[in-house]
């Protein structure tokens, strides 16, 4: 079965640079979620989109922005990167109808800021 | 408000013995509850979920969990641990809108040969 795809899987950036993470949800899933998991931490919700509109917002810094496109893929844009942004970034998707409460996670993008 | 408390940050069991990972939740409504597993350097895999149907939920790899409303608990169990079960386990409650997830702090399971 198709799963959530995230790219890149690994990314190394320097402080003050920008980064773009991409997420391709499971086919026919129209809701996308972004989470940040710091070293040894539990995942923290950042933001979510339903039908290309922002549906919920968590602890996403103002330096970050995200959007969902017409093909339902989503991008997380991160600017003025800081050392503390080094983390594993997960994307998850869910369908709008049956099983809508279950989120299916991608493998994550590991971001290292030097 | 929703929150999840995983009562043990580390659990160590011998191979072939039962596993018990404890989770308590707090919610102002009837929640949906999940257990996810994360193997080292891997993504989050859904083990099982409770969404107001049967209170005893069976998941993959022999895991199951029982929703106890009176105790606000959703403990994860497995009769016999395998070496491959060694991983980080997260108990999760969904938000009121069924949108964002609230994660527990995780329980690291070690299986001793």
Interface residues (C-beta under 8 A of the other chain):
Chain A: X31 X33 X35 X41 X42 X43 X44 X45 X48 X55 X56 X58 X90 X92 X100 X101 X102 X103 X104 X105 X106 X107 X108
Chain B: X32 X34 X36 X42 X43 X44 X45 X46 X49 X51 X90 X94 X95 X97 X98 X99 X100 X101 X102 X103 X104 X105 X106
